[in-house]
Amino acid sequence: MLTLTSIEMNTWIAALLWPLTRILGMIAAAPLYGNNSVPMSSKIILGVLLALIIAPAIPALPAADPMSLAGLLILIQELLIGAAIGFSVRIVFAAVEMAGEVASLTMGLGFASVFDPQTRGRSSAVSQFLALVATMAFLSVNGHLVLLEVLAESFITLPVSATPVSAAAPYELVKWAAVIFNVGLQLCLPIVAALLITNVALGILTRAAPQLNIFGIGFPISLGVGILVISMALPYLSVPLQNLFNQGIEAARKVPRSAGERSAPTAPTPVPAPPG
């Protein structure tokens, strides 16, 4: 008769529960996987299948009861690690969406905002268009598969442990978040420059012919120039987006590395010898 002890059952539960928590954290925060249009049941099934594949190959787990306070702390830590890995790549898409927002405001489409089901907020049409372009480029370079590879490598780089992670991981993530403003402005700079020249030309035209209705001709001209510049810039976005995806993947790899860094123990201060 097969008998199971509580220790064996806790070991089996922890061997699946803790890796599954990190995987579900990544799926919830990562682009494409965490999209609200993907059914929740599909996300859970994908996470369970990945956990069944990855769990037998990970290093030894800590000897802690998953139902105890130590097990709960490990569960929360694994969730945060997975969410940080997915959020590192999500920042790349946030930079592309910011470029679309700035370009849309410059074109005069700031009032034409629509509901974005992914962020559950309002975003411009140009921002959603560039986000779709970035998603297609992400799929074309197999970024979704590379992200799963980074997730599997994180269990080797940063094994499941009861030791708290280093404070360097949140700091690295915050530094990487600066790419939203940096790259976002770089991507929309050609559109902003072309529309700035257009607005200067319209201002000169208005001073030369005051009888012209600037509001009647300015909006369609700005909108047409913006769409023209976007259509001309699309063929050249492949290289910047690919470089941006590579940087996002490297940032996701750096999260478990920086989280696994432990501060080196300081040498004890030598006690001075007594005089004489």
C-alpha positions, 0 to 999 in steps of 0.5 A: 500500500502506497503511503505518503507522509506530510513531508513528502507532500509538502516537498512535491507541492513546493517543487511545483508551487514556487516555480509556478509562481515565478512563471505566472508572475512573468506571464502577468507582467510580460507583453503579449503573454499578459495581454488582457485579450488572452483568456486567464485560463490560457495563461494558467494552463501555459504557466502550469505546463512550463512549470511541469517542464522546468521544475525537474531541472531546477536546483534543490529547493529550500527545506521550508514548509510551503504553508508556513510563514517562510514558505509564504515569503518565498512565494511572494519573492518568486512572484516579484522576481517573475514580475520584474523579468516580464516588466523589463520587457514591458518597458520596451513597449511602453517606450514605443507607446510614449513615442506614439503619444508624443507624435499624436499630440504633435499631429493634433490627434490628442483629442482622438483618444480611444480605449486601450484594452491592454492598459484599460486606459485611453491612448491615441490611435498612433500609440496603438498603431505603433504598439501593434507594429512593435508586437509584430516585430517582437513576434518576428524576431521570436522575442516571446520564445527568447523571453521564455528562455530567459525565464528558464535561465533565471532558475539557474542564475537565481535559484529558489531560495529563502534568502532575501534578494539583493536590493540591487535588482529594484535599482537596476529595474528603475534605471532601465525604466529611464528608457521609456523617456529616452527611446520614446523621444528618439523614436518620435523625433523625426515626426516632431521635427517634421511637424515643427517645420510645418508649423513654422511654415504655417505661421509664416504663411499666416503672417503673409496672408492674414485672411487665411483661416489657420485653423481650417488649413492647419489641422489637415496639413499637420495631420497629413504631414504626420501620417506621411512621415510615419509611413516613410519611417516605418521601413526604418523601424526594424533595426531600432526596434530589434536593438531595443528588444535586445536591450530589453532581453538583456535587462530581463537577464540582469534582473536575476543576476543583480538579485542574486548578488550578495554583499561580501562579508566585511573583514573583522576590525583587528583589535589593537594590541594593548600597550606595553 
